[in-house]
């Protein structure tokens, strides 16, 4: 019998170029890769439709292998991007990018070249394409503009230690993670400059809105528990190093727009639709509860839209790169979606539960609706529907049962309700 090493799904780390493009048909008739000896039906429910699919054949050996999602999020308002790669215990390879747009078109890019590949984060500024990849070491990234590496030290003013990276509409954000004094630094693609925005608070989300950086802190475990909405300022502060006077740092203290006392859970995910930001909490009032709070950035109102009585913990609760791939989602009507997983006979089975904003919950994608051993690797509200990224790993017999090499077909599909 062949020995295999099945690694856990890795939802972030990286390197990523965007080149050859294959346009597929849309809907259930979307074409699949000719590499596949047969087509697997991953979704068995008539309530769901396959919007995009591809099959990737991979030779694996003693180092095992798997296919992991680096990004399942919108790269433009009208485009949903699914970026994956194959990983083993020693390397990653076979980067692949699938893009769906609101017109029902699907583009598959598999000829992604080193060192930029497809980009863990991908953004645009005019005609320029930007890609950000996590480095092999902590607290560093590689940045590419049109597949040419950008030296981040050219404009060092405002640059901060890289801790928590997330995409934004015009660049990317880097946030610290302390219990008190924190920062959210914005790197703007168009200017290639940093702006270090500082504030006091913890348990926060950061985002861009109308060209400004915001931080919404749901501060916990201090004497100032509550919610605070803050926005970047133009109050430039220059701080001289007391030991080395020639070294100066620059930061911009954020303006507080509104503060409301209260107790909240642990922030784990957020979604923005227009002026509304929906924040998902874990342990809202107990270890088995979640909460969803809506913050309106126009009128600065805060509303608790739902706190389900009981929820099953999701497969994952937080990401290294926020909002780039998640198994939690909230739509623009306040409904919460949670991917649930359980193990049965050493096999993981997945489902999706919807917690309605008006109360109650239901399983909208059941375990029996999926082909056995099919993983849910991402959910995203896009184009008015919940989109789900599925991967099924199929062993392909090669007639050599006693060697340490085997063929694996990865069946990948994006589905949404009809």
Buried (B, 14 or more C-beta within 10 A) or exposed (E): EBEBEEEEBBBBBBBBBBBEEBEBEBEEEBBBBEBBEEEBEBBEBEEBBBBBBBBBBBEBBEBBBBBBBBBBBBBBEEBBBBBBBBBBEEEBEBBBBBBBBEEEBBBBBBEBBEEBBBBBBBBEBEEEBBBBBBEEEEEEBBBBBEBEEBEBEEBEBBBBEBBBBBBBBBBBBBBBEEEEEBBBBBBBBEEBBBBBBBBBBBBBBBBBBEEBBBBBBBBBEEEBBBBBBBBBBEEEEEEEEEEEEEEEBBBBBBBBEBBEEEEBBBBBBBBBEEEBBBBBBBBBEEEBBBBBBBBBBEEEEBEEBBBBEEBEEBBBBEBBBBBBBBBBBBBEEBBBBBBBBEEEEEEBBBBBBBBBBEEEBEEBBBBEBBBEBBBBBBBBBBBEBBBBBBBBBBEBEEEEEEEEEBBBBBBBBBBBEE
